[in-house]
Amino acid sequence: MNRSELVNQIKTKRSFLCVGLDTDLKKVPQHILNDEDPIFAFNKAIIDATADYCVSYKPNLAFYEAFGVKGLISFEKTIKYLKENYPNHFIVADAKRGDIGNTSAMYARTFFDEYDVDSLTVAPYMGEDSVTPFLGYKDKWVILLALTSNKGSHDFQLTEDKDGERLFEKVLRTSQQWGDKENMMYVVGATQGRMFEDIRKIVPDHFLLVPGVGAQGGSLEEVCKYGMNADCGLLVNSSRGIIYASNGEDFATVAAEKAKELQIQMDAELKKHGI
Ligand SMILES: O=C(O)c1cc(=O)[nH]c(=O)n1[C@@H]1O[C@H](COP(=O)(O)O)[C@@H](O)[C@H]1O
């Protein structure tokens, strides 16, 4: 999916919600465990219930790889199901990859040729030759970690060099020589609040993938106030806050209600910003 298609989806659906498919068999409703592929059964129910309220899905590979080959089959089935039934939803594979060039090229092949997802989260710390192999694919995106939502973001990302430039700022500035707003997004945690102002000084036009609303306590209002641009420029993710809102038989209906609540708030934010 290219940038203008994504922006159109956001404007049409009045939503910039990304539902996180972090499917944990310890948290899914008991009855789902009777299915022969409980991860896929859970994902399918969540997708069917929430698709009207979101523009994107983000399966996190950790939750699939944890079950070995079986988990990867559930991941692949989920991607196929999305592509066949909801082809206008933007798929993020959250795998946080990145390695020396020839290895990154194989990761790129895995996610962009084999699974054919729209985008992949990538860690920037091995530098240019670890990131550029992901950038040669038409309408595919690298989502580079910039300022993450967790406490540990302070350990490296917020440290300053001798000229006062913080590491996340260096990542944003330097990586613009590798990709552009058509093929690169950045991860910025919803918990980072006013820091979005500093991010937007360096990357005013890029899309930001923003996890941390819901279970991690990030504020959607603050993210929009400091992070939204003229094209919206935000994909806001919530995983646990939506998919585990109920662990009873009604889990999909309750997930839909949670997604709808966020969609309504997002519509209001888009209007506030004249979109
Ligand atoms: O790359 C990510 O998606 C990510 C980056 C980050 O800084 N913080 C973060 O929480 N994430 C992911 O976003 C999701 C957040 O899930 P919830 O906290 O349950 O909404 C998880 O899949 C995390 O791995």
The ligand as an SDF file (V2000), in Angstrom:
LIG
                    3D

 24 25  0  0  0  0  0  0  0  0999 V2000
    7.2350   -1.5190   17.6060 O   0  0  0  0  0  0  0  0  0  0  0  0
    6.2290   -1.5740   18.3250 C   0  0  0  0  0  0  0  0  0  0  0  0
    5.1350   -1.8280   17.8500 O   0  0  0  0  0  0  0  0  0  0  0  0
    6.3510   -1.1680   19.7350 C   0  0  0  0  0  0  0  0  0  0  0  0
    7.2670   -0.1720   20.0130 C   0  0  0  0  0  0  0  0  0  0  0  0
    7.2420    0.4620   21.2580 C   0  0  0  0  0  0  0  0  0  0  0  0
    7.9660    1.4100   21.5020 O   0  0  0  0  0  0  0  0  0  0  0  0
    6.3710    0.0300   22.1900 N   0  0  0  0  0  0  0  0  0  0  0  0
    5.4830   -0.9990   21.9640 C   0  0  0  0  0  0  0  0  0  0  0  0
    4.6810   -1.3060   22.8520 O   0  0  0  0  0  0  0  0  0  0  0  0
    5.5130   -1.6540   20.7480 N   0  0  0  0  0  0  0  0  0  0  0  0
    4.6170   -2.8040   20.4980 C   0  0  0  0  0  0  0  0  0  0  0  0
    3.2650   -2.3480   20.4640 O   0  0  0  0  0  0  0  0  0  0  0  0
    2.4040   -3.2770   21.1100 C   0  0  0  0  0  0  0  0  0  0  0  0
    1.7660   -2.5950   22.2990 C   0  0  0  0  0  0  0  0  0  0  0  0
    0.8240   -3.4260   22.8990 O   0  0  0  0  0  0  0  0  0  0  0  0
   -0.2030   -2.9380   24.0480 P   0  0  0  0  0  0  0  0  0  0  0  0
    0.6080   -2.2630   25.1010 O   0  0  0  0  0  0  0  0  0  0  0  0
   -0.8240   -4.2160   24.5090 O   0  0  0  0  0  0  0  0  0  0  0  0
   -1.1950   -2.0030   23.3960 O   0  0  0  0  0  0  0  0  0  0  0  0
    3.2650   -4.4940   21.4310 C   0  0  0  0  0  0  0  0  0  0  0  0
    3.2030   -5.3860   20.3360 O   0  0  0  0  0  0  0  0  0  0  0  0
    4.6660   -3.9130   21.5430 C   0  0  0  0  0  0  0  0  0  0  0  0
    5.6660   -4.8560   21.2060 O   0  0  0  0  0  0  0  0  0  0  0  0
  1  2  2  0
  2  3  1  0
  2  4  1  0
  4  5  2  0
  4 11  1  0
  5  6  1  0
  6  7  2  0
  6  8  1  0
  8  9  1  0
  9 10  2  0
  9 11  1  0
 11 12  1  0
 12 13  1  0
 12 23  1  0
 13 14  1  0
 14 15  1  0
 14 21  1  0
 15 16  1  0
 16 17  1  0
 17 18  2  0
 17 19  1  0
 17 20  1  0
 21 22  1  0
 21 23  1  0
 23 24  1  0
M  END
$$$$
